[in-house]
Amino acid sequence: MLKRMISLLLTAGMLFCMGSAQAFAAEAPQTVGSEAFMKSRTRVEQPAFRVYLSPSPQYYNLYPDGKTEEDYMRQIANWMAQYLHEYGIETIIAPSSAQVPASEWGTMLQARAEQAAQNNCTLYLSIHSNAAPEALSGQYNGCFIYYQTNLPMSGLWAQIVKDNFIYPEKDKIKLANNQTLTEMAYPEMPALLVQTAFHDYPRDADWIMHNTQRIAANLSYSIAQYRKEYYGVPIQEITNPYLAIPFL
């Protein structure tokens, strides 16, 4: 397949895109042109609506409390599994990558995309926090939502996430695209990579550390809304009182 033939070329340039200058510089327009998609869509849901959750593998990015980007993004993914269950949506969470050398991340992320395809996942969500280049550390804040350019449904989903996301400064929530990112190039289903905030910006790091459950609730709701808009499936109510927190 063409994807496999170009994998070696892609891998060299994409391993460190996430959490780096490239992760926040490739900004895209603020709206996604999905009108043609909305006219041609079909309302036929798969037998199971299943979401693949891919928390960041970047265990070397430290937060002020000594925990890592992987720790906090995995917390969000674990919370999301509970919220999505309430919505009647199945999840698969990528296994921990704490022991995987950074030199092997390209292969690991390709394997995650393959696992999502093998399990007939409907959506693929990569969850990260961002960072400025070392010389500009602590000078940028905000959220970036990367979406695939070759699948219109990714654009629809990205716009829903942008409109709903609870990052405190709404004007700092941006859509972006970069098809050289492994988790944009390889998933065979609609995929997003959400850079929730900048972990090297003190206020952003503090916001993430104290809002993992609410971020998870919010991203899960956006998935349920996508399911409703694309497949016409009503959004179920959250019945577990332990999960009943504001999500918008």
N, C-alpha and C positions, 0 to 999 in steps of 0.2 A: 504493500500500500504506500501511497505517496507520503503519508505522515511518518511512517517508519523510515523511509528513504531520507527524509530531511531531518530526522531526529538529532543526528550528531551535530549538524550545523546549528540547530536551534539551541541545543543544550549549552554550548559554550557561552552564548550571550545572554542567557536568561536566568542563570542560577541566582544572581544577586540583584535582580531587578526589584524584587519585593523588599521593602524596607530600605530603599536607597534613593538616590536622586531620581532615577528613572521611575521610581514608584510614585513620585508626585509631580513630575514635570510634564508627563504626556497627557495634558488635560484635553478633554473633548467638549463639544457643545453641551449646553445645559439641558437640552431636550432631545429626545430620541424620536426620529420619524417613523412611527409604527402604524400610520394610518392605513397603508396598503396591507400590512399584516392583519390589522383588525378586520378589514373587509373580507379577507380570504381565509381567516382562521376556521377551524372546525372544532366543535364542542364534543369531542369524543375522548374521554379520559382513558388512560391506560388502566389495566386491571388493578395495579397498585401504584399509588402516587408516592414515589420514594425519593428522598433527598440525600445526596452524598455530602457530608460535612468534612472539610479538609482544614483543620486548624494549622496555623503556621508551624513549620518545623524549626523556626529560628530560636534555638535554645540559648544562644549567646547574647541576645538582645536583652539587657537587664533593665528592670523597672526600679524605682527608688526603694522598694521594700526588699530587693534582692531576688524576687521571682523573675521569671523570664516571659518573653513574648509568647512562647509556646505554652507556658503555664496558663496565662490568662486567656489566650484564644481557645485553648482546650476547655477551660471553664465555661466559656460562652457556648461552645459546641455541646457540652454535656447538658447545660441548661436547655439549649434548643431542642435536644432530643425529647425532653419532657414536655415542652410546649407543643412541639409538632405532634406528639402522641395525642395530646388533647384535641388537636385539630383533625385527628384521624389520618395523619401523614406518617409514613414510615421513614426511618433514618438509618444511615450507615455512617459511622464516624471512623475516619482514617486512624489506623493504629499509631501509637506513639512513635516518634522518630528521634527520641532523645539520644539514641546510640548510633544514629546514622551520620557518618561524616559529611560535611558540607559538600565535598567533592562528588558525593553520590546523590545529592538532592534532585538533580534533573531526572535521573533514572527512577528515584522514589516517587516523584510527582507524576511521572508518566504512568507508573504502576497504579497510583491512586486513580487516575483517569480510566485506566483499563478496568480496575475493580468496579468503578461506577458503571461502566458499560456492561460488564459481565452480570451485574446485579440489576440491570434494566432500570437504572435510576432516571428519574424524570428531570431533576435539576442537580447541578453541581455548585456548591458554595465553598469558596476558599475564604478563610477568616484570618485577617492579619491586623497588626498595627504598623505604623509607618515610622520613618526616620529620615531626617535631612542628611546630606553629606556631612562628614565629620567636621569640616571647616565651618559649616553653618548649623551645627548641632544646636537645638533648642530655639531656632528662629522661625520655624514653620509650625503651623497647626492646621487642623481640619480633617475632613474625611474624603477619601477618594473611592469611587465605586467603578471598578473596571468591568467592562462587559465585552462579549464577543461581537465582532462586527459582521460575522458571516451567518448568524442566526438571529432573525428579527425578534424571536421570543426573548432572547437575552436582553435586547433593548427595552422591551416592554417591562420585564422584570426589574431591570436597573432603574427605570424611571419610577416604578412603584417604591423601590427601596429608597431612592433619593427623596421622594415626596414625604415618606413616612419617617425617615431616620431621625433619631432623637439627639444627635450631636447638638450641643448647646447653641452654636452659631450657624444658623441655617444657610447663610450666604457662603459658608466655608465647606458645604457639602457639594462635591463636584463629581460629574460623570467623566470617565476617561476610558481610553482603549489603547491596548498595546498587544497585538497578536503574537509578539515574540515571547510573551510570558508563557511558561509551560502550561499553566492552568487556564490559559485562554486558548492555546493552540491545540491541546490534546483532548479535552472532554468532547464527547460526541453528542452531548445534550446541552441545552442552555446552561451557561456557566457565568458566575460572577466571582470577582475577587474584591472583597470589601476591606479597604484599609480604614479601620474604625476610627483611628485618631493617631497622633504622633506620640510615640512613647518617649521620645527625647525632649518633648515640650512639657514642662512640669504640670500645667493645668490639664493637658490632655491625658497624661499618664495617670494623674489622680482621678480624673473622670472615669477612665477605663477601670481602674482598680476598684472603684466603689459602685460600678454600674454593670457588672458582667451579667447579672440576671436580667436587668431591664433591657440591655442591648440584645440579649438572647430572645426575650419576649417580643421585642420590636421586630427583629429580623424574621422571627417565626411568623408573626402576624403578616408581614409582607409576602411571605411565601403562601400563606393561606389566601391572601388577597389575589395574588397571581393565579392561584388555582381557581378562584371564583371567577376572575375576569376572563381567563382563557378557556376553562372547562365548564363554567357555570355552576360549580359546586359551592353551596352556601358555607360561610365560615361558622364553624361550630363554636359554642361558648366554652370558655375555660371553667371547668367545674371543680378542679382541685384548688381548695382555698390557699394552699401553700404557694401556688403559682399566680394568685390573683393580685398582681401589682400593675401599676400604669404601664402601658406599652406604647403609647403614642404621646 
